[in-house]
Structures are given as C-alpha cells and as structure tokens.
Amino acid sequence: MSLKSVHELEAEHLLGTYNRYDILVDRGRGPYLIDRSNKRYLDLLSGIGVNVLGYNHPRIVRVLRKQIKRPLHVSNLLYHEHAGRLARRLYAISGLEKTFFTNSGAESVEGALKFARLFANSGRGGARKHRVLALDGSFHGRTMGALSATHPARYRDPFEPLVPGFDFVRFDDVEDLERRFSEDVGAVILEAVQGEGGVRPISDAFYRRARELTRASGAALIADEIQCGLGRTGRWFAFERCLPPGAAYADRPDLIAIAKPLAGGIPMGAVLMKAAVADPIRAGIHGTTFGGGPLACRIGLEVLKVIEEERLLDRAREVGSYFKRRLEELLVLPAVREARGDGLMLALELGVAARPVVERLIQAGFIANSTRDTVLRFLPPLIIQKKPIDKFIAALRAELEKA
Ligand SMILES: Cc1ncc(COP(=O)(O)O)c(C=O)c1O
C-alpha cells in the first residue's frame, strides 16, 4: 500500500485523534526506522520514549521468538513464571516492594491514584484525605483520573466535569506547595522531569519538600516515571536526582508509575509501591485482564537485563551530556532560546513554532517532535551513538539558520 492509500483509508475509518507525520513505517534497525520507499530516518523520539533499545534488538528478538510459542495470554486467575520475577527485578531497582502490572501509562496512574487513596484513607486521616495535588504543566494521561491530574486546559476542558478534589501547584514553587497542602491531601503526584510539559526538571528542593509534607501527614507521594523513568535520564528513576545525600527508604516515593519502555514496545505498565501502601490491598479490590501477561513480563525482564548488561544508564548519561553540549552550541542562533534536560531526555526551546521545524527535519531523515508549541523534544533510544547525533546537529543547525 502507498502512503496515499493508507492516508485515505485512515481518514475514512480511523478516529482523527492524531496528527501523524507523513512516514509509512516498514521496518527498523537500531536507532533507525525505514519507510516503504526505503528512506531511512534516525529516530530521536523512540516511539515517544518507548523503544529504548532501538529496533530489532537481537536479544529481544530471540526472547520473543521463544516466548511466542507459549500461551500469549494467561489470565490473572492462574500463575505463570515471569510476573513474580519481573516484580522482584523492579523491587531491586526501585526499593519498592510490591508491583501491580498494567497495560499503559494512564492505567498505571489510575492504579497509583486508587492505591494512594486506600493508603491515605487507612491512615490516621481516614476518608477525609480525598484531595490530590499535581503540578502546573503536568501530563499524566487521558483516562478520567489521570486526566484530572493533568493540567493543560486543552486536554481537560472538553471533558469537564472531571474527578473532584484535584488541585494544581505552581510549577516547582515550594511556597505554593506549602500553601495548598493541608491535612485533607491524600496524594501529591509529580514528574521529576515533565515530559509533555516541555522537558522541565523539578528542583531537589521541591521534591524533598513534597516528600516531607506527605510523609508527615500520612499522604502518599506518587512519582510518575512513565516518560522520565527506566533509564531515560541516566538513572533507573529520574526522581533519584532529587534525593538527599545518603538517602533512605523513607526519602523514596510511596508509589512509582511506569510504562512506556518497560516491555520494549509490547504494551505494559506497572505501579510500584511500598509495603505500607500495599498493606490494605486485598484480592478483588483492583484488577485488569491483560496486566502482567507472560509475553510482556518475559520481554520486560530482558529489557531490564539488557539495560544493565549493556551499561545503558552510563551510556545515557555520557551520550546525553554530549548531545546536550551539541545542542547548546546552537544557542548562538537567533531562533534558539534554551537547551535543557537530563541524560537522553532533552529539549531545545525555540523562539519560533517547533512543528514546521520538525516537519523539515523529517524530510531530512530525522524524527523528533514538538511539545508546548515552541519546544523540540528528543527522547532517542539509549543505544544511540555520538556519530548520528553529529549528523543530526548539522541538519538541525541548517534548519534553524533558516527559521
Ligand atoms: C508522564 C506521563 N504520564 C502518563 C502518560 C500516559 O501514558 P499512556 O499514553 O501510555 O497512557 C504519559 C504519556 O505520554 C506520560 O508522558
């Protein structure tokens, strides 16, 4: 099928919720995607932060081949061997003892909000602790609960009324957090680096104050690590950057929501939680048909193993700071305002609209995207090397000189 006929077919029968770029994907290898006309693109977006090992990673392909001969789905009424093993690995990297598996980021956030409410309600505040604080600029997903914690009006307004009790703190503003915090707050949810919000890291001070306030009042701190977690910033979790020196268990969040890269492209998410949060939770109180199936869990185990064995956290830090330095060189151009981010979660703030720049970069064979109108966002696979980054910077400079 040609791009034109795919386009027409989708226009007729697919809900128009996405503004796609004109690429008809055929195959991928490493950090590259190849379209039906054999044009190659360097993928600096990784399917919006999903394909951290690039495409067709030989170890993932090998495990998939083996696993595909086994039952693809096993209901949560039966056992299979991989869910417990993956949950134990997630405990090893997070320090949070218990896991609930989901199928997407939004479902992880929904679960985290529900578990946080049970935790807060079972403490000394009882059912009064119904409020949730989130941050200006946050994005936590599109389902009603996750959307209620999502800040920008364009996502929320068409669907009002949303879940009651959600309130927004000015981004990274400790005083505003203190002002809005009260005994009836049951949870604070934050992204250590806001993704859709334009790659904006929160400060150590903000994280630590949110941790102190929630701990002291028996509320839960939820870290949404769906985009910034699992190696993206050169640490397993982005919030680790905010921990005090010699951090203890108590300094970690009570719940962590993850998804995107967890099973290397197979839809999967998880809510990680401390034992105290898991304590009041009994069979039947929450569930999901597909969550924690054998295929996703087996691939998830391999993804974490590859990240560890190929030292991709170190790579993300090293190549990420190289990429950032190269982006900073572009600050001399009039169209460029700021380069920011951590590890391989990077952005360039422009003084002009970013979408036309993205479209011209695609023509030139590079996939990036834009958020907040003027921000170019980069979430390349963690396996990316410096050489393709150099080629990209040259192309980007040429585009921005014209902008
Ligand atoms: C921080 C964050 N939370 C939640 C979500 C929602 O994830 P999903 O699209 O898998 O539902 C996203 C998606 O971009 C995200 O970046």
The ligand as an SDF file (V2000), in Angstrom:
LIG
                    3D

 16 16  0  0  0  0  0  0  0  0999 V2000
    4.4750   11.3770   32.3050 C   0  0  0  0  0  0  0  0  0  0  0  0
    3.4070   10.6180   31.5990 C   0  0  0  0  0  0  0  0  0  0  0  0
    2.4150   10.0590   32.3320 N   0  0  0  0  0  0  0  0  0  0  0  0
    1.4350    9.3500   31.7450 C   0  0  0  0  0  0  0  0  0  0  0  0
    1.3840    9.1830   30.3710 C   0  0  0  0  0  0  0  0  0  0  0  0
    0.2710    8.3920   29.7530 C   0  0  0  0  0  0  0  0  0  0  0  0
    0.7800    7.2050   29.2160 O   0  0  0  0  0  0  0  0  0  0  0  0
   -0.0570    6.3960   28.1190 P   0  0  0  0  0  0  0  0  0  0  0  0
   -0.0920    7.2050   26.8760 O   0  0  0  0  0  0  0  0  0  0  0  0
    0.6940    5.0870   27.9650 O   0  0  0  0  0  0  0  0  0  0  0  0
   -1.4180    6.1830   28.6980 O   0  0  0  0  0  0  0  0  0  0  0  0
    2.3790    9.7530   29.5880 C   0  0  0  0  0  0  0  0  0  0  0  0
    2.3410    9.6290   28.1180 C   0  0  0  0  0  0  0  0  0  0  0  0
    2.9730   10.3510   27.3700 O   0  0  0  0  0  0  0  0  0  0  0  0
    3.4170   10.4860   30.2070 C   0  0  0  0  0  0  0  0  0  0  0  0
    4.3960   11.0600   29.4970 O   0  0  0  0  0  0  0  0  0  0  0  0
  1  2  1  0
  2  3  1  0
  2 15  2  0
  3  4  2  0
  4  5  1  0
  5  6  1  0
  5 12  2  0
  6  7  1  0
  7  8  1  0
  8  9  2  0
  8 10  1  0
  8 11  1  0
 12 13  1  0
 12 15  1  0
 13 14  2  0
 15 16  1  0
M  END
$$$$
